[in-house]
Amino acid sequence: MTDSPAPALMLRRLGPADAERYRALRLAGLRAFPHAFRPAVEEALAQPLSWAEQRLSTTGEYWFGAFDGALEGNPLVGAICLRTQDGVKIRHSASLNALVVDPGRQREGIGAALVAYLVDFARSLGGIRQITLTVHDGNTAAERLYERFGFRQFGSEPDAFLHDGTYYAKQHRQLSLVTS
């Protein structure tokens, strides 16, 4: 299943030149939804811009961004990562990581456009049979989004995430790319 991108979005691969916009988007997401992401805002603030530059250029990680409009200088309103694996026995499995959408642009289809783009890209690589992800219990918007694309829960890790004195379970989900 692929959704069409939200109107006036440009989707493309991110690189080190996008680090400043990516870092700003990530910090906005961490501030608005601290219960949805692993790092604390304080930890992310301590990371220099070079951390984001390195993250966006890591081998085996494919970062994609959604930009507001088709012009190159337009704001980054969403980002997502496909992490692949090396090794003969595990390279068929990749993971969806770090989906973030501008807090002021929620429910506009940006997250769905990024997930669709990532799934299509994974298929285009050839050899990827499944995409896994984790989502914290209680992040119902993310759970519904991933379910729409066919990600099914296959496990749960109790007390995986601590936020404001409350422990949350982490759901493990998988999407099979194998067509019968």
N, C-alpha and C positions, 0 to 999 in steps of 0.2 A: 504494500500500500504506500503510495506517495501522495502527499498533499501538494497542491500548487503553492508556490511561495506567496507570502503576503504581498499586496500591491506595492510596487515601487521599491522592491528589495533587490539589491545586487548581492549575490552569494559568490564567494571566491575563497581560495586558499589564503591563509594568513602567513606572514613571515616576520622576521625581525623588525622590518620597517614599520609594522603595525603595533609594535610593543607598547607604545605609549597609550594608544587608544584601547588596546586590549587590557592593559593594567587598570585604566580608569573604569572600564566596563566591569571588570572583575571586582574591583573595590566597591562599586555601586551595588552589585549583586550581593556581596558579602554583608554590606551594611543593611540592605533592605530585607534580606532573607538569611540571617545568620544561622537559623535552624536547618537550612537546606544544604549547607556546604561544610566540609571538614575544617578548613583552616579558619581560625578566628581572624577578625578584621585586623587586630593588632599585629598578628603574625604576618599578614599580607602587607601591611603598611611598612614593616621592617625590611621587606624584600626590595632590593634596588631595581631600577628599570632593566638592568642587565639580566636579572633573573627572568623577567618576561621575555627579553630578547632570546635568551637561551632556550626557554620553554618552547617558543614558537619555531625554533630551528632544530629541535631534537630529532635525531634519526628514528624513524619508526612511528613518529607521531605526526598525524595530518590534522592541522588546525584549519578550521573554516570559519569565516565571518559573514554576518549579514549586515549590509550597509544600507542606510536609509537613502534610497535613490541610486541612480546609475552613475553618478559622478564620483570619481576616485576620492575626493576629499571629504565626502559625506560621512556623518557619524557612524561608528560601529555600534549596532544595536543588539547584536547577539553573536555568540561564539560557541564552538563545540569542537571536540577532539576525537579522532579515531586513533587508537593506539594499537599497533600491530605487534606481533611477537616474532622473534627469531627462533630458529630451531625447527628441525624437521618434524618433531612430534607435536609442536604447539602452534606452528605458524598458520594453521587453518582457523584459529580463533583470534578475534580482535575485540577491543572493548570501546564502548562509547563513554567518554569522560567529559566532565567540566562544562556541561551545557549551562550557559548563562544568557539571560535576556535582560536588556535594560529595564529596570523596575518601572519606569514610566511608559513602557511599551508592552506590558503584559497583555495577553489575550488578543493579540493582533495576528497570530499565526506565525510569528517569527520562530518560536521554538519548533513548531511542526515543520516549517520550511528547512530549518537546519538539520533536523533528524532525517527528513526525507533525502536531503542532499548527501548526508553522511552515509546512509544506507545504500543509496545509488552508487556512491563512490566506492564503498566496500565491495559491492558486487562487481564493479568495473576492474578491480584489482585481480580478480580471478584467484581461486584457491581459498578465499575466506568462506568458511562454511557457517560460522556463527558469530554473532556480536553479543557480548555480555555487557552488563552495567550493574551498578548498585544505586539504590535510592533509599533514603531514610523513611521509615514508617512515618506516616502523618503528612508527607509531602504529596497530598492527594492530587494536586494539579499535575505534577510530574508523573505520578502513577498512571493517571488517566491518559496523558500524552503517550507514554510508552506502550500502554495497552492498545491504543489505537493503531500502533504500528506492528502489533503482534508480539511484543516482548512479554514473555510469560515468566512468572516467578517460579524459581526452582529451589529456593532456599532462603533462610533468614538467619542473620547473625544477631542474637540478643545483645543488648547493651553495647552496641558497636560505636555509638556516638553520644557524647555528653554535651548538652547545651543548657545553660542556666539551671544547673542542678538536676536535670532530668535526663535519663538515659533513653535512647531510642534504638530500636532494632534497625538493621540494614537489610533490605531485601536484595537478593541476587536475582537478576532477570536475564533471559536469553532470548534472542531472535535467531531462528534458523534461516539461513539463506539458501538451503538446499530445496530445490523444487522437485517434486515427485513426478 
